[in-house]
Amino acid sequence: MSASAPACVIVGGGHAGAQCALSLRRLGWSGRITVVGDEPIHPYHRPPLSKGYLKGEATFDQILIRPVSVYAQQAIEFRLDARVVEIDRAKRAAILADGAALAYDKLVLATGSHNRKPPIEGIDLPGVHLLRTANECDTLRGAIAGASRALILGGGFIGLEVAASLRRQGREVTVLEREPRILSRVTSPEMAKVLHGIHREEGVEIHTGVTVSAIRRGAGLYRVETKEHAEYAAELVVAGTGAAPNTLLAEAAGLAVDNGIRVDAACRTSDPDIFAIGDCTCQHHPMYERDIRLECVQNATDQARTAASAIAGHPIPPRALPWFWSDQYDIKLQMAGLSNGYDDMVLRRHPGLPRSLSAWYFMGERLIAVAAVNDAIAYTVGSKLISLGKAVDRTRIADPNVDIKTLMDNVRGASS
Ligand SMILES: Cc1cc2nc3c(=O)[nH]c(=O)nc-3n(C[C@H](O)[C@H](O)[C@H](O)COP(=O)(O)OP(=O)(O)OC[C@H]3O[C@@H](n4cnc5c(N)ncnc54)[C@H](O)[C@@H]3O)c2cc1C
């Protein structure tokens, strides 16, 4: 590569960083690409850390985003175990912790998010686990081997996935959730109730409306105390208490930040030569007519492709519909769209199949989101209907005798 070739420096070697580098090459960008990642390993899929990898069902090589050799073939350089500590916008350089300066023509911030640590006495005790990196997952796996009981702080997706993985490994599991119900931030009360019931059937104890006040260690056990004067004991504690975007670098560089690094439709920050993608961003979504910050693989991947298109001079793809999945026991939950603000919800159940259902969320006439448990067809049809933005017959959705695929025929018929 000639010394005069343009340079793109990508800060963060996670989902978004890896995808952006690969997309730049696929789009024919011939400049130099350097990914700086503060983990000592190449990019890997994080979702298995609370699922298959945690249960020992997948090796680390199997969760790599691409085999390491692919990056060399694509002339994508990596600086691993290296941290960008400053962006010098005047000199257009990313400064590493060891003082090295990487000159850039385009800079991409793909710094992800970090686990929120609740201000609880004892949260930093060794043996109270957070889960974000493969390294933390390896440590947790080691601890699971010597534990018969586990306490999970937080009944969000990560907490519940860890609960399911530990139950599958025969551990006694108790989940403590501060809110009056599990999944309060991410799904409706009805869907949360269904998932709560499934965890109960699987033998997980869930306590909602409890605020942990302290964690103490003694005699090989962790004792978790709550403000409601209850006490729980286990050999293992995992905190799944939410995430916050990594924005310090951007803030220090004077970029616009508000609940994430602000980006436009092309994933450009307030500096036209600096892009931001993935968990660390906040972007307007035209379909939902508001600014949103998403923590999911879909968003990381799609924003990476968008930034790569802008850098490589290609048209910007339209903003994608958000989607997310979660695996717990024999449950695959798939969600398309965002249900926040819905004013009506239709549940579709299948007689004789208690673990297969879907929830369809409406705002006025518009279908805005679908969450499907073990029902891939409902998820697929729902996704298409949301994107089409057409009115859908709610009584037909609720009727299990109606083939859900025919909803698409009606829409096509109505619009033709
Ligand atoms: C346990 C777990 C389970 C999950 N399950 C699901 C799921 O089932 N479905 C789903 O859609 N999503 C899931 N997610 C969320 C998903 O993994 C994230 O949305 C996705 O990883 C975001 O990608 P990203 O590249 O923005 O951030 P990340 O993948 O977090 O990568 C950011 C990287 O940047 C590094 N970094 C930060 N600052 C610097 C710096 N200054 N210099 C160098 N490097 C830096 C970070 O250390 C990290 O390696 C899960 C996440 C976790 C933790």
The ligand as a Gaussian input file, in Angstrom:
#p B3LYP/6-31G(d) Opt

LIG

0 1
 C      -23.178000     -11.055000      27.269000
 C      -23.796000     -10.320000      26.111000
 C      -24.829000     -10.927000      25.378000
 C      -25.408000     -10.250000      24.320000
 N      -26.417000     -10.865000      23.607000
 C      -26.968000     -10.247000      22.529000
 C      -27.971000     -10.890000      21.739000
 O      -28.396000     -11.992000      22.029000
 N      -28.424000     -10.247000      20.634000
 C      -27.966000      -9.006000      20.269000
 O      -28.393000      -8.448000      19.245000
 N      -27.025000      -8.362000      21.016000
 C      -26.525000      -8.953000      22.127000
 N      -25.552000      -8.316000      22.871000
 C      -25.177000      -6.940000      22.505000
 C      -24.148000      -6.947000      21.391000
 O      -23.110000      -7.843000      21.681000
 C      -23.624000      -5.514000      21.215000
 O      -24.707000      -4.717000      20.817000
 C      -22.519000      -5.461000      20.167000
 O      -21.399000      -6.180000      20.614000
 C      -22.149000      -4.011000      19.896000
 O      -21.029000      -3.968000      19.060000
 P      -19.992000      -2.745000      19.143000
 O      -18.928000      -3.028000      18.161000
 O      -20.729000      -1.482000      19.111000
 O      -19.396000      -2.859000      20.603000
 P      -18.507000      -3.991000      21.222000
 O      -18.790000      -5.316000      20.571000
 O      -18.714000      -3.883000      22.687000
 O      -17.013000      -3.577000      20.856000
 C      -16.399000      -2.391000      21.314000
 C      -14.932000      -2.673000      21.513000
 O      -14.227000      -1.453000      21.585000
 C      -13.256000      -1.544000      22.610000
 N      -12.857000      -0.191000      22.993000
 C      -13.588000       0.733000      23.667000
 N      -12.893000       1.882000      23.816000
 C      -11.694000       1.689000      23.213000
 C      -10.537000       2.508000      23.049000
 N      -10.498000       3.764000      23.501000
 N       -9.470000       1.993000      22.382000
 C       -9.513000       0.716000      21.903000
 N      -10.575000      -0.088000      22.045000
 C      -11.658000       0.380000      22.689000
 C      -14.006000      -2.329000      23.673000
 O      -13.167000      -2.874000      24.650000
 C      -14.643000      -3.417000      22.795000
 O      -13.740000      -4.461000      22.561000
 C      -24.963000      -8.960000      23.955000
 C      -23.913000      -8.351000      24.697000
 C      -23.343000      -9.012000      25.757000
 C      -22.233000      -8.355000      26.539000

